[in-house]
Amino acid sequence: MTRDEWWLASLGRTVIWARLRVLEAGTAEVFDSDGNTLPYDSEDTARAMLMDAEFVAFDGLDEDDARARGFSLGEIAPPGDGDDARLRERMVQALGARA
């Protein structure tokens, strides 16, 4: 059974998503905003790579964390499941100007 986790990084009012997929064999892969699937020998290695690139786990964010990054949790949601080719188009989310 595979398990997906959504991670994000922010640059101003732009959110960049990454999907961490943990595979049955204990290996992992990260689908990035460029549409690349990057293989890793373990879930821990993939997580470390994401953290080194200043990504945070979406499930671990609270509203204060989100506001510190320049957005509200109500403004964002992971891009969803489906075909990776279509998913690639939704991996970068521009939030627009603050009201």
C-alpha positions as a Markdown table, in Angstrom:
| # | Residue | x | y | z |
|---|---|---|---|---|
| 1 | Met | 0.0 | 0.0 | 0.0 |
| 2 | Thr | 1.3 | 3.4 | -0.9 |
| 3 | Arg | 0.8 | 6.5 | 1.2 |
| 4 | Asp | 0.9 | 10.1 | 0.0 |
| 5 | Glu | 1.8 | 13.2 | 2.0 |
| 6 | Trp | 1.7 | 16.8 | 0.7 |
| 7 | Trp | 4.5 | 19.2 | 1.5 |
| 8 | Leu | 4.7 | 22.9 | 0.6 |
| 9 | Ala | 7.1 | 25.8 | 0.3 |
| 10 | Ser | 6.2 | 29.4 | -0.1 |
| 11 | Leu | 7.7 | 32.4 | -1.9 |
| 12 | Gly | 5.7 | 35.5 | -1.2 |
| 13 | Arg | 2.1 | 34.7 | -2.2 |
| 14 | Thr | 3.1 | 31.7 | -4.2 |
| 15 | Val | 2.8 | 28.1 | -2.8 |
| 16 | Ile | 4.9 | 25.4 | -4.3 |
| 17 | Trp | 3.7 | 21.8 | -3.7 |
| 18 | Ala | 5.5 | 18.5 | -3.5 |
| 19 | Arg | 3.9 | 15.1 | -3.1 |
| 20 | Leu | 5.9 | 12.6 | -1.0 |
| 21 | Arg | 4.8 | 9.0 | -1.8 |
| 22 | Val | 5.9 | 6.2 | 0.5 |
| 23 | Leu | 6.0 | 2.9 | -1.4 |
| 24 | Glu | 5.3 | -0.6 | 0.0 |
| 25 | Ala | 9.0 | -1.5 | -0.2 |
| 26 | Gly | 9.9 | 1.3 | 2.2 |
| 27 | Thr | 11.3 | 3.5 | -0.5 |
| 28 | Ala | 9.9 | 6.9 | -1.4 |
| 29 | Glu | 9.5 | 9.2 | -4.3 |
| 30 | Val | 8.8 | 12.9 | -4.5 |
| 31 | Phe | 6.7 | 14.4 | -7.3 |
| 32 | Asp | 7.9 | 18.0 | -7.7 |
| 33 | Ser | 6.5 | 21.2 | -9.2 |
| 34 | Asp | 8.6 | 20.6 | -12.4 |
| 35 | Gly | 6.8 | 17.3 | -13.0 |
| 36 | Asn | 9.8 | 15.2 | -12.0 |
| 37 | Thr | 9.5 | 12.1 | -9.9 |
| 38 | Leu | 12.6 | 11.8 | -7.7 |
| 39 | Pro | 13.3 | 8.4 | -6.1 |
| 40 | Tyr | 14.7 | 8.0 | -2.6 |
| 41 | Asp | 16.0 | 5.0 | -0.7 |
| 42 | Ser | 13.7 | 5.7 | 2.3 |
| 43 | Glu | 10.9 | 7.9 | 3.6 |
| 44 | Asp | 13.4 | 9.6 | 6.0 |
| 45 | Thr | 15.8 | 10.5 | 3.1 |
| 46 | Ala | 12.9 | 12.0 | 1.1 |
| 47 | Arg | 11.7 | 14.0 | 4.1 |
| 48 | Ala | 15.2 | 15.3 | 4.8 |
| 49 | Met | 15.5 | 16.4 | 1.2 |
| 50 | Leu | 12.2 | 18.3 | 1.4 |
| 51 | Met | 13.2 | 20.0 | 4.7 |
| 52 | Asp | 16.6 | 21.0 | 3.2 |
| 53 | Ala | 14.7 | 22.7 | 0.4 |
| 54 | Glu | 12.6 | 24.5 | 3.0 |
| 55 | Phe | 9.4 | 22.5 | 2.5 |
| 56 | Val | 7.1 | 21.7 | 5.4 |
| 57 | Ala | 4.5 | 19.0 | 5.8 |
| 58 | Phe | 1.0 | 20.4 | 5.0 |
| 59 | Asp | -0.6 | 18.2 | 7.7 |
| 60 | Gly | 1.7 | 19.7 | 10.3 |
| 61 | Leu | 0.7 | 23.3 | 9.6 |
| 62 | Asp | -1.5 | 25.3 | 11.9 |
| 63 | Glu | -3.0 | 28.7 | 11.2 |
| 64 | Asp | -0.1 | 30.6 | 12.9 |
| 65 | Asp | 2.5 | 28.7 | 10.8 |
| 66 | Ala | 0.5 | 29.5 | 7.7 |
| 67 | Arg | 0.2 | 33.2 | 8.5 |
| 68 | Ala | 4.0 | 33.3 | 9.2 |
| 69 | Arg | 4.4 | 32.0 | 5.6 |
| 70 | Gly | 2.1 | 34.7 | 4.2 |
| 71 | Phe | -1.2 | 32.9 | 3.7 |
| 72 | Ser | -4.2 | 31.4 | 5.6 |
| 73 | Leu | -5.0 | 27.7 | 5.7 |
| 74 | Gly | -8.4 | 28.6 | 4.2 |
| 75 | Glu | -6.6 | 29.8 | 1.0 |
| 76 | Ile | -4.9 | 26.6 | 0.1 |
| 77 | Ala | -5.5 | 22.9 | -0.4 |
| 78 | Pro | -3.2 | 20.2 | -1.8 |
| 79 | Pro | -3.6 | 20.0 | -5.6 |
| 80 | Gly | -5.3 | 16.6 | -5.4 |
| 81 | Asp | -4.9 | 13.2 | -6.9 |
| 82 | Gly | -5.0 | 12.0 | -10.5 |
| 83 | Asp | -2.8 | 11.9 | -13.5 |
| 84 | Asp | 0.6 | 13.3 | -12.8 |
| 85 | Ala | 0.7 | 15.2 | -16.1 |
| 86 | Arg | -2.5 | 17.1 | -15.1 |
| 87 | Leu | -1.3 | 17.4 | -11.5 |
| 88 | Arg | 1.9 | 19.2 | -12.6 |
| 89 | Glu | -0.2 | 22.2 | -13.7 |
| 90 | Arg | -1.5 | 22.6 | -10.2 |
| 91 | Met | 1.8 | 22.2 | -8.3 |
| 92 | Val | 2.4 | 26.0 | -8.1 |
| 93 | Gln | -0.4 | 28.0 | -6.7 |
| 94 | Ala | -0.4 | 31.9 | -6.9 |
| 95 | Leu | -2.6 | 33.3 | -4.2 |
| 96 | Gly | -3.0 | 36.8 | -5.5 |
| 97 | Ala | -2.8 | 40.0 | -3.5 |
| 98 | Arg | -3.9 | 40.3 | 0.1 |
| 99 | Ala | -7.1 | 42.2 | 0.7 |
